[in-house]
Amino acid sequence: MGKLTESELVQALKKAAEMREYGQDLDFIAKSLLSLNYRFGVLQKVVAATKIYLHSGQNTAEYSRLIKTLREAERLDDSNHDDSHLGL
């Protein structure tokens, strides 16, 4: 399976949001896509912050940014987190 292009991803996310808005997501496929896309974005921030921290000579400011992104990622697994901003 090939990688999605940026335009394909944008189209899929738009359609997923429409499906959720109109109650056409009986099997939660759209909800899953929207949720996973959000989680992926947060985890990408962790990877980026880690790379910067490691290449900065372990600078304390970069360490603080890394910890902040890790905490944000940890909140993803909090069963009480609010998905309302995702349209979920």
Distance bins in CASP14 RR format, pairs under 12 A and 6 or more apart:
PFRMAT RR
TARGET T0000
AUTHOR 0000-0000-0000
RMODE 2
METHOD distances of the structure
MODEL  1
2 8 0 0 0 0 0 1 0 0 0 0 0
3 9 0 0 0 0 1 0 0 0 0 0 0
4 10 0 0 0 0 1 0 0 0 0 0 0
4 11 0 0 0 0 1 0 0 0 0 0 0
4 12 1 0 0 1 0 0 0 0 0 0 0
4 13 0 0 0 0 0 1 0 0 0 0 0
4 33 0 0 0 0 0 1 0 0 0 0 0
4 37 0 0 0 0 0 1 0 0 0 0 0
4 40 0 0 0 0 0 1 0 0 0 0 0
5 11 0 0 0 0 1 0 0 0 0 0 0
5 12 0 0 0 0 0 1 0 0 0 0 0
6 12 0 0 0 0 0 1 0 0 0 0 0
6 13 0 0 0 0 0 1 0 0 0 0 0
7 13 0 0 0 0 0 1 0 0 0 0 0
7 14 0 0 0 0 0 1 0 0 0 0 0
8 14 0 0 0 0 0 1 0 0 0 0 0
8 15 0 0 0 0 0 1 0 0 0 0 0
9 15 0 0 0 0 0 1 0 0 0 0 0
9 16 0 0 0 0 0 1 0 0 0 0 0
9 33 0 0 0 0 1 0 0 0 0 0 0
9 34 0 0 0 0 0 1 0 0 0 0 0
9 36 0 0 0 0 0 1 0 0 0 0 0
9 37 1 0 0 1 0 0 0 0 0 0 0
9 40 0 0 0 0 0 1 0 0 0 0 0
9 41 0 0 0 0 0 1 0 0 0 0 0
10 16 0 0 0 0 0 1 0 0 0 0 0
10 17 0 0 0 0 0 1 0 0 0 0 0
10 37 0 0 0 0 0 1 0 0 0 0 0
11 17 0 0 0 0 0 1 0 0 0 0 0
11 18 0 0 0 0 0 1 0 0 0 0 0
11 33 0 0 0 0 0 1 0 0 0 0 0
12 18 0 0 0 0 0 1 0 0 0 0 0
12 19 0 0 0 0 0 1 0 0 0 0 0
12 29 0 0 0 0 0 1 0 0 0 0 0
12 30 0 0 0 0 1 0 0 0 0 0 0
12 32 0 0 0 0 0 1 0 0 0 0 0
12 33 1 0 0 1 0 0 0 0 0 0 0
12 34 0 0 0 0 1 0 0 0 0 0 0
12 36 0 0 0 0 0 1 0 0 0 0 0
12 37 0 0 0 0 1 0 0 0 0 0 0
13 19 0 0 0 0 0 1 0 0 0 0 0
13 20 0 0 0 0 0 1 0 0 0 0 0
13 30 0 0 0 0 1 0 0 0 0 0 0
13 31 0 0 0 0 0 1 0 0 0 0 0
13 32 0 0 0 0 0 1 0 0 0 0 0
13 33 1 0 0 1 0 0 0 0 0 0 0
13 34 1 0 0 1 0 0 0 0 0 0 0
13 35 0 0 0 0 0 1 0 0 0 0 0
13 36 0 0 0 0 0 1 0 0 0 0 0
13 37 1 0 0 1 0 0 0 0 0 0 0
13 38 0 0 0 0 1 0 0 0 0 0 0
13 40 0 0 0 0 0 1 0 0 0 0 0
13 86 0 0 0 0 0 1 0 0 0 0 0
13 87 0 0 0 0 0 1 0 0 0 0 0
14 20 0 0 0 0 0 1 0 0 0 0 0
14 21 0 0 0 0 0 1 0 0 0 0 0
14 30 0 0 0 0 0 1 0 0 0 0 0
14 33 0 0 0 0 0 1 0 0 0 0 0
14 34 0 0 0 0 0 1 0 0 0 0 0
14 37 0 0 0 0 0 1 0 0 0 0 0
15 21 0 0 0 0 0 1 0 0 0 0 0
15 22 0 0 0 0 0 1 0 0 0 0 0
15 24 0 0 0 0 1 0 0 0 0 0 0
15 25 0 0 0 0 0 1 0 0 0 0 0
15 29 0 0 0 0 0 1 0 0 0 0 0
15 30 1 0 0 1 0 0 0 0 0 0 0
15 33 0 0 0 0 1 0 0 0 0 0 0
15 34 0 0 0 0 0 1 0 0 0 0 0
16 22 0 0 0 0 0 1 0 0 0 0 0
16 23 0 0 0 0 0 1 0 0 0 0 0
16 24 0 0 0 0 0 1 0 0 0 0 0
16 25 1 0 0 1 0 0 0 0 0 0 0
16 28 0 0 0 0 0 1 0 0 0 0 0
16 29 1 0 0 1 0 0 0 0 0 0 0
16 30 1 1 0 0 0 0 0 0 0 0 0
16 31 1 0 0 1 0 0 0 0 0 0 0
16 32 0 0 0 0 1 0 0 0 0 0 0
16 33 1 0 1 0 0 0 0 0 0 0 0
16 34 1 0 1 0 0 0 0 0 0 0 0
16 35 0 0 0 0 1 0 0 0 0 0 0
16 36 0 0 0 0 0 1 0 0 0 0 0
16 37 0 0 0 0 1 0 0 0 0 0 0
16 38 0 0 0 0 0 1 0 0 0 0 0
16 86 0 0 0 0 1 0 0 0 0 0 0
16 87 0 0 0 0 1 0 0 0 0 0 0
16 88 0 0 0 0 0 1 0 0 0 0 0
17 23 0 0 0 0 0 1 0 0 0 0 0
17 24 0 0 0 0 0 1 0 0 0 0 0
17 25 0 0 0 0 0 1 0 0 0 0 0
17 30 1 0 0 1 0 0 0 0 0 0 0
17 31 0 0 0 0 0 1 0 0 0 0 0
17 33 0 0 0 0 1 0 0 0 0 0 0
17 34 1 0 0 1 0 0 0 0 0 0 0
17 35 0 0 0 0 0 1 0 0 0 0 0
17 37 0 0 0 0 0 1 0 0 0 0 0
17 38 0 0 0 0 0 1 0 0 0 0 0
17 86 0 0 0 0 1 0 0 0 0 0 0
17 87 1 0 0 1 0 0 0 0 0 0 0
17 88 0 0 0 0 1 0 0 0 0 0 0
18 24 1 0 0 1 0 0 0 0 0 0 0
18 25 0 0 0 0 1 0 0 0 0 0 0
18 30 0 0 0 0 1 0 0 0 0 0 0
18 33 0 0 0 0 0 1 0 0 0 0 0
18 34 0 0 0 0 0 1 0 0 0 0 0
18 87 0 0 0 0 0 1 0 0 0 0 0
19 25 1 0 1 0 0 0 0 0 0 0 0
19 26 0 0 0 0 1 0 0 0 0 0 0
19 27 0 0 0 0 0 1 0 0 0 0 0
19 28 0 0 0 0 1 0 0 0 0 0 0
19 29 1 0 0 1 0 0 0 0 0 0 0
19 30 1 1 0 0 0 0 0 0 0 0 0
19 31 0 0 0 0 1 0 0 0 0 0 0
19 32 0 0 0 0 0 1 0 0 0 0 0
19 33 0 0 0 0 1 0 0 0 0 0 0
19 34 0 0 0 0 1 0 0 0 0 0 0
19 87 0 0 0 0 0 1 0 0 0 0 0
19 88 0 0 0 0 0 1 0 0 0 0 0
20 26 0 0 0 0 0 1 0 0 0 0 0
20 28 0 0 0 0 1 0 0 0 0 0 0
20 29 0 0 0 0 0 1 0 0 0 0 0
20 30 1 0 1 0 0 0 0 0 0 0 0
20 31 1 0 0 1 0 0 0 0 0 0 0
20 32 0 0 0 0 0 1 0 0 0 0 0
20 33 0 0 0 0 1 0 0 0 0 0 0
20 34 1 0 0 1 0 0 0 0 0 0 0
20 35 0 0 0 0 0 1 0 0 0 0 0
20 83 0 0 0 0 0 1 0 0 0 0 0
20 84 0 0 0 0 0 1 0 0 0 0 0
20 86 0 0 0 0 1 0 0 0 0 0 0
20 87 1 0 1 0 0 0 0 0 0 0 0
20 88 1 0 0 1 0 0 0 0 0 0 0
21 30 0 0 0 0 1 0 0 0 0 0 0
21 31 0 0 0 0 0 1 0 0 0 0 0
21 34 0 0 0 0 0 1 0 0 0 0 0
21 86 0 0 0 0 0 1 0 0 0 0 0
21 87 1 0 0 1 0 0 0 0 0 0 0
21 88 0 0 0 0 0 1 0 0 0 0 0
22 30 0 0 0 0 1 0 0 0 0 0 0
23 30 0 0 0 0 1 0 0 0 0 0 0
23 31 0 0 0 0 0 1 0 0 0 0 0
23 87 0 0 0 0 0 1 0 0 0 0 0
23 88 0 0 0 0 0 1 0 0 0 0 0
24 30 1 0 0 1 0 0 0 0 0 0 0
24 31 0 0 0 0 0 1 0 0 0 0 0
25 31 1 0 1 0 0 0 0 0 0 0 0
25 32 0 0 0 0 1 0 0 0 0 0 0
25 33 0 0 0 0 1 0 0 0 0 0 0
25 34 0 0 0 0 1 0 0 0 0 0 0
25 35 0 0 0 0 0 1 0 0 0 0 0
25 87 0 0 0 0 0 1 0 0 0 0 0
25 88 0 0 0 0 1 0 0 0 0 0 0
27 33 0 0 0 0 0 1 0 0 0 0 0
28 34 0 0 0 0 0 1 0 0 0 0 0
28 35 0 0 0 0 1 0 0 0 0 0 0
28 36 0 0 0 0 0 1 0 0 0 0 0
28 88 0 0 0 0 1 0 0 0 0 0 0
29 35 0 0 0 0 0 1 0 0 0 0 0
29 36 0 0 0 0 0 1 0 0 0 0 0
30 36 0 0 0 0 0 1 0 0 0 0 0
30 37 0 0 0 0 0 1 0 0 0 0 0
30 86 0 0 0 0 0 1 0 0 0 0 0
30 87 0 0 0 0 1 0 0 0 0 0 0
30 88 0 0 0 0 1 0 0 0 0 0 0
31 37 0 0 0 0 0 1 0 0 0 0 0
31 38 0 0 0 0 0 1 0 0 0 0 0
31 83 0 0 0 0 1 0 0 0 0 0 0
31 86 0 0 0 0 1 0 0 0 0 0 0
31 87 0 0 0 0 1 0 0 0 0 0 0
31 88 1 0 1 0 0 0 0 0 0 0 0
32 38 0 0 0 0 0 1 0 0 0 0 0
32 39 0 0 0 0 0 1 0 0 0 0 0
32 83 0 0 0 0 0 1 0 0 0 0 0
32 86 0 0 0 0 0 1 0 0 0 0 0
32 88 0 0 0 0 1 0 0 0 0 0 0
33 39 0 0 0 0 0 1 0 0 0 0 0
33 40 0 0 0 0 0 1 0 0 0 0 0
33 86 0 0 0 0 0 1 0 0 0 0 0
33 87 0 0 0 0 0 1 0 0 0 0 0
33 88 0 0 0 0 0 1 0 0 0 0 0
34 40 0 0 0 0 0 1 0 0 0 0 0
34 41 0 0 0 0 0 1 0 0 0 0 0
34 83 0 0 0 0 1 0 0 0 0 0 0
34 84 0 0 0 0 0 1 0 0 0 0 0
34 85 0 0 0 0 0 1 0 0 0 0 0
34 86 1 0 1 0 0 0 0 0 0 0 0
34 87 1 0 0 1 0 0 0 0 0 0 0
34 88 1 0 0 1 0 0 0 0 0 0 0
35 41 0 0 0 0 0 1 0 0 0 0 0
35 42 0 0 0 0 0 1 0 0 0 0 0
35 76 0 0 0 0 1 0 0 0 0 0 0
35 81 0 0 0 0 0 1 0 0 0 0 0
35 83 1 0 0 1 0 0 0 0 0 0 0
35 85 0 0 0 0 0 1 0 0 0 0 0
35 86 1 0 0 1 0 0 0 0 0 0 0
35 87 0 0 0 0 1 0 0 0 0 0 0
35 88 1 0 0 1 0 0 0 0 0 0 0
36 42 0 0 0 0 0 1 0 0 0 0 0
36 43 0 0 0 0 0 1 0 0 0 0 0
36 76 0 0 0 0 0 1 0 0 0 0 0
36 83 0 0 0 0 0 1 0 0 0 0 0
36 86 0 0 0 0 0 1 0 0 0 0 0
36 88 0 0 0 0 0 1 0 0 0 0 0
37 43 0 0 0 0 0 1 0 0 0 0 0
37 44 0 0 0 0 0 1 0 0 0 0 0
37 86 0 0 0 0 1 0 0 0 0 0 0
37 88 0 0 0 0 0 1 0 0 0 0 0
38 44 0 0 0 0 0 1 0 0 0 0 0
38 45 0 0 0 0 0 1 0 0 0 0 0
38 72 0 0 0 0 0 1 0 0 0 0 0
38 73 0 0 0 0 0 1 0 0 0 0 0
38 75 0 0 0 0 0 1 0 0 0 0 0
38 76 0 0 0 0 1 0 0 0 0 0 0
38 81 0 0 0 0 0 1 0 0 0 0 0
38 82 0 0 0 0 0 1 0 0 0 0 0
38 83 0 0 0 0 1 0 0 0 0 0 0
38 84 0 0 0 0 0 1 0 0 0 0 0
38 85 0 0 0 0 1 0 0 0 0 0 0
38 86 1 0 1 0 0 0 0 0 0 0 0
38 87 0 0 0 0 0 1 0 0 0 0 0
38 88 0 0 0 0 1 0 0 0 0 0 0
39 45 0 0 0 0 0 1 0 0 0 0 0
39 46 0 0 0 0 0 1 0 0 0 0 0
39 72 0 0 0 0 0 1 0 0 0 0 0
39 73 0 0 0 0 1 0 0 0 0 0 0
39 74 0 0 0 0 0 1 0 0 0 0 0
39 75 0 0 0 0 0 1 0 0 0 0 0
39 76 1 0 1 0 0 0 0 0 0 0 0
39 77 0 0 0 0 1 0 0 0 0 0 0
39 81 0 0 0 0 0 1 0 0 0 0 0
39 83 0 0 0 0 0 1 0 0 0 0 0
39 86 0 0 0 0 0 1 0 0 0 0 0
39 88 0 0 0 0 0 1 0 0 0 0 0
40 46 0 0 0 0 0 1 0 0 0 0 0
40 47 0 0 0 0 0 1 0 0 0 0 0
40 73 0 0 0 0 0 1 0 0 0 0 0
40 76 0 0 0 0 0 1 0 0 0 0 0
41 47 0 0 0 0 1 0 0 0 0 0 0
41 48 0 0 0 0 1 0 0 0 0 0 0
41 69 0 0 0 0 0 1 0 0 0 0 0
41 72 0 0 0 0 0 1 0 0 0 0 0
41 73 0 0 0 0 1 0 0 0 0 0 0
41 76 0 0 0 0 1 0 0 0 0 0 0
41 86 0 0 0 0 0 1 0 0 0 0 0
42 48 0 0 0 0 0 1 0 0 0 0 0
42 49 0 0 0 0 0 1 0 0 0 0 0
42 68 0 0 0 0 0 1 0 0 0 0 0
42 69 1 0 0 1 0 0 0 0 0 0 0
42 70 0 0 0 0 0 1 0 0 0 0 0
42 71 0 0 0 0 0 1 0 0 0 0 0
42 72 1 0 1 0 0 0 0 0 0 0 0
42 73 1 0 1 0 0 0 0 0 0 0 0
42 74 0 0 0 0 1 0 0 0 0 0 0
42 75 0 0 0 0 1 0 0 0 0 0 0
42 76 1 0 1 0 0 0 0 0 0 0 0
42 77 0 0 0 0 0 1 0 0 0 0 0
42 81 0 0 0 0 0 1 0 0 0 0 0
42 86 0 0 0 0 0 1 0 0 0 0 0
43 49 0 0 0 0 0 1 0 0 0 0 0
43 50 0 0 0 0 0 1 0 0 0 0 0
43 69 0 0 0 0 1 0 0 0 0 0 0
43 70 0 0 0 0 0 1 0 0 0 0 0
43 72 0 0 0 0 1 0 0 0 0 0 0
43 73 1 0 1 0 0 0 0 0 0 0 0
43 74 0 0 0 0 0 1 0 0 0 0 0
43 76 0 0 0 0 1 0 0 0 0 0 0
43 77 0 0 0 0 0 1 0 0 0 0 0
44 50 0 0 0 0 0 1 0 0 0 0 0
44 51 0 0 0 0 0 1 0 0 0 0 0
44 69 0 0 0 0 1 0 0 0 0 0 0
44 72 0 0 0 0 0 1 0 0 0 0 0
44 73 0 0 0 0 0 1 0 0 0 0 0
45 51 0 0 0 0 0 1 0 0 0 0 0
45 52 0 0 0 0 0 1 0 0 0 0 0
45 65 0 0 0 0 1 0 0 0 0 0 0
45 66 0 0 0 0 1 0 0 0 0 0 0
45 68 0 0 0 0 1 0 0 0 0 0 0
45 69 1 0 1 0 0 0 0 0 0 0 0
45 70 0 0 0 0 1 0 0 0 0 0 0
45 71 0 0 0 0 0 1 0 0 0 0 0
45 72 1 0 0 1 0 0 0 0 0 0 0
45 73 1 0 0 1 0 0 0 0 0 0 0
45 76 0 0 0 0 0 1 0 0 0 0 0
46 52 0 0 0 0 0 1 0 0 0 0 0
46 53 0 0 0 0 0 1 0 0 0 0 0
46 65 0 0 0 0 0 1 0 0 0 0 0
46 66 1 0 0 1 0 0 0 0 0 0 0
46 67 0 0 0 0 0 1 0 0 0 0 0
46 68 0 0 0 0 1 0 0 0 0 0 0
46 69 1 0 1 0 0 0 0 0 0 0 0
46 70 1 0 1 0 0 0 0 0 0 0 0
46 71 0 0 0 0 1 0 0 0 0 0 0
46 72 1 0 0 1 0 0 0 0 0 0 0
46 73 1 0 1 0 0 0 0 0 0 0 0
46 74 0 0 0 0 1 0 0 0 0 0 0
46 75 0 0 0 0 0 1 0 0 0 0 0
46 76 0 0 0 0 0 1 0 0 0 0 0
47 53 0 0 0 0 0 1 0 0 0 0 0
47 54 0 0 0 0 0 1 0 0 0 0 0
47 66 0 0 0 0 0 1 0 0 0 0 0
47 69 0 0 0 0 1 0 0 0 0 0 0
47 70 0 0 0 0 0 1 0 0 0 0 0
47 73 0 0 0 0 1 0 0 0 0 0 0
48 54 0 0 0 0 0 1 0 0 0 0 0
48 55 0 0 0 0 0 1 0 0 0 0 0
48 62 0 0 0 0 0 1 0 0 0 0 0
48 65 0 0 0 0 1 0 0 0 0 0 0
48 66 0 0 0 0 1 0 0 0 0 0 0
48 69 1 0 0 1 0 0 0 0 0 0 0
48 73 0 0 0 0 0 1 0 0 0 0 0
49 55 0 0 0 0 0 1 0 0 0 0 0
49 56 0 0 0 0 0 1 0 0 0 0 0
49 59 0 0 0 0 0 1 0 0 0 0 0
49 61 0 0 0 0 0 1 0 0 0 0 0
49 62 1 0 0 1 0 0 0 0 0 0 0
49 63 0 0 0 0 1 0 0 0 0 0 0
49 64 0 0 0 0 1 0 0 0 0 0 0
49 65 1 0 1 0 0 0 0 0 0 0 0
49 66 1 0 1 0 0 0 0 0 0 0 0
49 67 0 0 0 0 1 0 0 0 0 0 0
49 68 1 0 0 1 0 0 0 0 0 0 0
49 69 1 0 1 0 0 0 0 0 0 0 0
49 70 1 0 0 1 0 0 0 0 0 0 0
49 71 0 0 0 0 0 1 0 0 0 0 0
49 72 0 0 0 0 1 0 0 0 0 0 0
49 73 0 0 0 0 1 0 0 0 0 0 0
50 56 0 0 0 0 0 1 0 0 0 0 0
50 58 0 0 0 0 0 1 0 0 0 0 0
50 62 0 0 0 0 1 0 0 0 0 0 0
50 63 0 0 0 0 0 1 0 0 0 0 0
50 65 0 0 0 0 1 0 0 0 0 0 0
50 66 1 0 1 0 0 0 0 0 0 0 0
50 67 0 0 0 0 0 1 0 0 0 0 0
50 69 0 0 0 0 1 0 0 0 0 0 0
50 70 0 0 0 0 1 0 0 0 0 0 0
50 73 0 0 0 0 0 1 0 0 0 0 0
51 57 0 0 0 0 0 1 0 0 0 0 0
51 62 0 0 0 0 1 0 0 0 0 0 0
51 65 0 0 0 0 0 1 0 0 0 0 0
51 66 0 0 0 0 1 0 0 0 0 0 0
51 69 0 0 0 0 0 1 0 0 0 0 0
52 58 0 0 0 0 0 1 0 0 0 0 0
52 59 0 0 0 0 1 0 0 0 0 0 0
52 61 0 0 0 0 1 0 0 0 0 0 0
52 62 1 0 1 0 0 0 0 0 0 0 0
52 63 0 0 0 0 0 1 0 0 0 0 0
52 64 0 0 0 0 0 1 0 0 0 0 0
52 65 1 0 0 1 0 0 0 0 0 0 0
52 66 1 0 0 1 0 0 0 0 0 0 0
52 69 0 0 0 0 0 1 0 0 0 0 0
53 59 1 0 0 1 0 0 0 0 0 0 0
53 60 0 0 0 0 1 0 0 0 0 0 0
53 61 0 0 0 0 1 0 0 0 0 0 0
53 62 1 0 1 0 0 0 0 0 0 0 0
53 63 1 0 1 0 0 0 0 0 0 0 0
53 64 0 0 0 0 1 0 0 0 0 0 0
53 65 1 0 0 1 0 0 0 0 0 0 0
53 66 1 0 1 0 0 0 0 0 0 0 0
53 67 0 0 0 0 1 0 0 0 0 0 0
53 68 0 0 0 0 0 1 0 0 0 0 0
53 69 0 0 0 0 1 0 0 0 0 0 0
53 70 0 0 0 0 0 1 0 0 0 0 0
54 62 0 0 0 0 1 0 0 0 0 0 0
54 63 0 0 0 0 0 1 0 0 0 0 0
54 66 0 0 0 0 1 0 0 0 0 0 0
55 62 0 0 0 0 1 0 0 0 0 0 0
55 66 0 0 0 0 0 1 0 0 0 0 0
56 62 1 0 1 0 0 0 0 0 0 0 0
56 63 0 0 0 0 1 0 0 0 0 0 0
56 64 0 0 0 0 0 1 0 0 0 0 0
56 65 0 0 0 0 1 0 0 0 0 0 0
56 66 0 0 0 0 1 0 0 0 0 0 0
57 63 0 0 0 0 1 0 0 0 0 0 0
58 64 0 0 0 0 0 1 0 0 0 0 0
58 66 0 0 0 0 1 0 0 0 0 0 0
59 65 0 0 0 0 1 0 0 0 0 0 0
59 66 0 0 0 0 1 0 0 0 0 0 0
60 66 0 0 0 0 0 1 0 0 0 0 0
60 67 0 0 0 0 0 1 0 0 0 0 0
61 67 0 0 0 0 0 1 0 0 0 0 0
61 68 0 0 0 0 0 1 0 0 0 0 0
62 68 0 0 0 0 0 1 0 0 0 0 0
62 69 0 0 0 0 0 1 0 0 0 0 0
63 69 0 0 0 0 0 1 0 0 0 0 0
63 70 0 0 0 0 0 1 0 0 0 0 0
64 70 0 0 0 0 0 1 0 0 0 0 0
64 71 0 0 0 0 0 1 0 0 0 0 0
65 71 0 0 0 0 0 1 0 0 0 0 0
65 72 0 0 0 0 0 1 0 0 0 0 0
66 72 0 0 0 0 0 1 0 0 0 0 0
66 73 0 0 0 0 0 1 0 0 0 0 0
67 73 0 0 0 0 0 1 0 0 0 0 0
67 74 0 0 0 0 0 1 0 0 0 0 0
68 74 0 0 0 0 0 1 0 0 0 0 0
68 75 0 0 0 0 0 1 0 0 0 0 0
69 75 0 0 0 0 0 1 0 0 0 0 0
69 76 0 0 0 0 0 1 0 0 0 0 0
70 76 0 0 0 0 0 1 0 0 0 0 0
70 77 0 0 0 0 0 1 0 0 0 0 0
71 77 0 0 0 0 0 1 0 0 0 0 0
71 78 0 0 0 0 0 1 0 0 0 0 0
72 78 0 0 0 0 0 1 0 0 0 0 0
72 81 0 0 0 0 0 1 0 0 0 0 0
73 81 0 0 0 0 0 1 0 0 0 0 0
74 81 0 0 0 0 0 1 0 0 0 0 0
75 81 1 0 1 0 0 0 0 0 0 0 0
75 82 0 0 0 0 1 0 0 0 0 0 0
75 83 0 0 0 0 0 1 0 0 0 0 0
76 82 0 0 0 0 0 1 0 0 0 0 0
76 83 0 0 0 0 0 1 0 0 0 0 0
76 86 0 0 0 0 0 1 0 0 0 0 0
81 88 0 0 0 0 0 1 0 0 0 0 0
82 88 0 0 0 0 1 0 0 0 0 0 0
END
